[in-house]
């Protein structure tokens, strides 16, 4: 593009020099007038060609066209002929350049000014030689200049429209690229979120059942040492717990395949507490207040929060009594799981606690872990934000 622009400026300089040389031939200028014409032409050539270096400076660039027009008029004024058509051709070239390179409105204004200045010599011609030929010449060149101005203006308008379309097209491509990046990022985050969900489900289900299984096996070992008849019963219970664990893993897999089992939230919670109490021997008291909302997502999240809390109470706190309170409203469900275990001097959130916090965060809720005379998990899920 830069080479093409440089070539046009060189071609323009060659045309100006050729026209000026031809004009001097018909002028037969000598001595002082020849020097004045040459100096004016050199100034015009420097000003005109200087545009190549000052195009980025808009004001200076516009003023250079005004300087070109003034210098052309001075060159014509020092001509011995009323109309020297070689000099007059300078106006046409400057007119074309102004309308094709400047912004449309500025190009039209400056082009109109150049046309008016170019007509001054014809006014002199009519003044000194008022006849049909002079008027015809003036009208002819005036119409030629106006036609050039209109055509160049239309060309510049089309050029600007094309540039706008190119800019819009580039913006559209950029927006499409960003949209594709956002889509890829959303897909990536969705995969990570799904992985985390699967990890939480496996941890909650398997960890819960494994805790119960370990306690059952420990009890079976104790009964075996004492020769109790309950040994066989505990071993059977342990086998059932192992089967339940396998069933839980299968349920996670089925969920991934889109075959999630639907069960009422209240029934799921009661079944969880009854089975865990049977398997671990812990006393679990459940108190549900308010009308239970049949929301599958919230019910699933609450189920896993209870599951992890019960498991932690028995596994880490060696609790024998756990009080579970659920309070439902139209827009939220509050929960509290408090045990009589040994608690903890300093609470360090492991994978299980982090899983609880993540589930609560999904519902824009809050959760608090307290260790005072046992351990307490207390929080709230907001159903309206699901």
N, C-alpha and C positions, 0 to 999 in steps of 0.2 A: 504493500500500500504506500509506503514512504517513497519507494523508488518511482512508482507511478506518479505520485504528486510532484516529485522533483522533476520528472520528465515533462510534465505539463507546464511548470514554471519556465523551464528552459525553452520549450516550444513557444510559449507566450513572448519571451524576450526576443527570440528570433523573429517572430511576426512583427513586433513593435519596431525592431531595428530595420527590418525590410520596408515597412510602411514609412518610417521616418526618412530613410534614404531615398525612397521614391518621391516623397513630398519635397525634399531638398532639391531634387533634380528639376522639378517644375517651378520651384520657388526662385531658382537662380540667385540664391542669397549669397551675399558677399560681406566680408569684413565684419562690422559690428553686429549686423542683424544675424549673420551666420553664427557668430559666437554666442549671441543671446539664445538663439534657437537650440544650439547644441547644449548649452548649459541647462536650459529648461528641460530638454529631453533627458539629459543625464539625471537631473533631479527627479523627473517623473519615473525613469527606469529604476532608480534606487528605491524610491518610495513604493513603487508597484511590486518590485521583486522582494522588497523587505517583508512583505506579507508572509512569505514562506517561513520567516523566523519569529513572527509576532502573532501568529494565529491564535495562540492560547490566551493572549491578552485582548479581550473583547473590545474594550473601549478604544485602545490604540489601533486595533484592526479596523474598526468602523471609521475612525478618523482618517486612516490612510486612504480610504476611498474618496473622502471629501477632498483630501490633498491631491489625489490623482485628477479629480474633476477640475479643480482650480488650476492645476498645472497644464492640463489639456487646453483649458480656455485661454491661458496666457500664451501658449504656443500658437493657438489659432489667432489670437489678437496680434501677434507679431508677424503673422503671415501677410504677404503683399496681396494675396488673393482674398476676395470676400469669402469664398468657400473653397477650402482645400480638402477634398474628399479623403485624402490619405490621413490627414490629421483628424478629420471628423470620424474616421473609422475607430479611432482610439476610444471614443465614447461607447461604441457598441461592445467592444471587448470588456471595458470596465463595467458596463451595465450588466453584461452576462455574468461576470465573475461575482459582482455584488449580490445579485438575486439568487445565484446558485449556491453561494457559500454562507450567506448570512441567514439568520432566522427569518421566517416568512414575512412577518410584519415589518421588521427593520429593512429587509431586502426591498420590499415594495416602496417604502418611504424613500430610501436612498436612491432606488432606481428611478422613481418619479423625479427626484431632484436632478439626477444626471440628465434625464430627458429634457427637462426645462432648460438647463444650462446649455445643452447641445442645440437648442432652438434659437439662442441669442444671435448667432451669426446669421441665421435665416431672416431674423427680424431686421438686421442691418441690410441684408440683401434686398428685402422688399422695400425698405426705406429708400435705398438708393436706386433700385431698379424695380419700380412697382409695375409688374405686368403679370399676365397669366402664367408665364413660364416660372417666374420666381415663386408665386403662390403655390403652383403645382409641385415644385421641388420641395418647398417647405412642408406641404401636406403629405407628400410621399414619404419623406424621411421621418416626419413625425409619426405617421402610421406604422412605419417599419419599426421605429423605436418602441412604440406602444405594444406592437405585436410581439416583439422580442421580450419585453417586460412581462407580458401576460404568459407567454409560453414558458419563460424561465421560472415565473412564480408558480405555475402549475407543476413544473418539474420539481421545484424545491418542496412544494406541498406533498407531492407523491413520495419524495425522498424522506421527508420527516415522518410521514405515515408509515413508511416501510421500517424506519428506525424504531418507531414506537411499537410496531408489531414484533420486531426482532427482540426488543427489550421485554415485551410481554411474554414472548415465546421462551426467552431465557429464564424469566421469572417462573413461568409455568414448569419448565424443566427442573428448575431448582426446587420448586415446591413439590414436584413429583418425587424428586430424589430424597427430599427431607421426609416426605410421607412414607416412602419405602423404608427409610432408616427407622422412622418411628414404628412402623409396622413390624419390622424385624426385632426392634427392641421390646415391643409389647409381646411378641411371640416368645422371645427369650425369657422375659420376666414371667410370662404365663407358665412356661416350662419349669422355671425355678420354683414358682409358687406351687405348682402341682407336685413337684418333687418333695417340697417341704411338707405339703399336706399328706402325701403318702407316708413320708417318714414319721410324721406325728401320729397318723392312724396306726401304723405298725407298732410304733413305740408304745402308744397308749394301750392298744388291744393286747399285744404280746406281753408287754411288761406287767399289765394287770393280771393276766392269767398265769404268767410265770411266778409272780409273787404268791398267788394263791396255791399254785402247784408245789412250790418250795415249802410252804407252811404245812401243806397236807402230807408231804413226804417226811418232814421232820416229826410230825405227829405220829405217822405210821411207824417211823423208826423208834419213837418213844414207846408206843404200844407194843412193838415187837420185843423190845428189851424187857418190858414188864410182863410179857406173855398175855397181854389182853386180847380178848376176842374181837376187839374193834380194829385190829390190824388189817384184816381182810377188807373190812368196810372202807377204811381210809385209802387202801391201795386202789380199790374200785373207784373211789371218788377222785383219786389222783389221775387214774386213767381217763375218767370222764373230763377232767379239767384239761388234760393234754389234747383230747379230742376237740374240746371247745376252742382251744388255742388254734388248732389246725383249721377249724371252721371259721374262726375270726380272720385268719390270713386269707382264706378262700373268699370271704366276704369283701376284703379289700381289693382282691384281684377282680371280683365280679363288679365292684364299683368302678374300677378302671375301664371295664368293658361296657359301662353304661347300664349295668343291671343292679343299681342300688336298691336294696330292700327297704320298703317304706313301712314304718311302724310308728305308732303314736308316741310322742315325746314322754308322756307320763308313764305309759306302759314300759317303755325302754328303760327309764330311770328306775322304776320299781323292780323290774327284772334284774337289772344290774346290781342293785343293792341287796336283793334277796340272795342271789347266787354268790356274791362276794362274801356276804355274811356267813352263808353256809360253808363255803370253802375255807375261810380263814378263822371262823369262830368269833370274829369281832362283832360286838353289838352295834348295830347301825340304826339310828332313829331318823326317820324321814318326815319332814313337815312341809307340806305344800299349801301355800295360801294364794288366793286369787284364782281367776279362771285360766287354766292352761291353754296357751295358744298353740294351735297345731301348725307350727312353722317347722318344716323339715330341716332347713339350714341351721336355724337357731337351736332346734332340738338336738341335732347332731353335735353342734359345738358344745352345748351344755353337757351332753352325755359324755364326751371325751374329757371335759374339764373335771367332772365328777369322778370318772374312771381313774384319771391320773392322780387326783387328790386322795382318793381312797387308797390307791396303791402306795403312795408316798407315806400315808399315815401308818400303814401296817409295816411296810418294808423298812422305812427309815426311822419312824417314831415308835414302832412296837406298840401302837395304840390298841386298846381293847374296847374302846367306846368311841363312836363317831356320830356327831349330830349334824344332819344335813337339813338346811332350810332353803326353800325355793319360794320366791315371792313374785308372782306374775301380775303385770298390769297391761294396759292396752298397747303401750309403746316400749315396754322393757321387761326384763326378768332379772331379779337380783338373786344372788346365791351366796351361801355361807357354808363351809365345810370345816367343822371344828372337831379336833380329837383330844384325847387325854394322854397323848404320847409324851415322850421326853423332850420334844421340841428341839430347838437349836439356838446356840448362843449367837452365831452369825449366820445369816441366811445367804447362801450362795445358789444362784439360779442355775440349775443344770438344764439338760435337754427337756425334761418334763415340764419344769416351770416356764421355760421359754415357750414351749408349745402352748401352755395355758395362756400366757400373755399374748401370743400371736393370734390365738382364736378370739380372745377378747377384743384385740385391736381390729380384727375384721369387722366387728360390729360397733366400732367407735366407742367401745366401753372402757371400763377401768377395772383393775384388779389390784389387791393388796395382800401381801403375805405377812402374817404376824406370828411370832413365837412367844406366847405368854401362857403358862400353865397348859402346855400342849401346843398344837399348831393350828392356825386358822387361815383358810383361804376365803377371801371375801371380795366380791366384785359385782358388776352389772353389765348386761348386754342390752343395747338399744335396738329394738326391732325395726323402728321406723327408718333407720339408716341402712338397712340391709339392701 
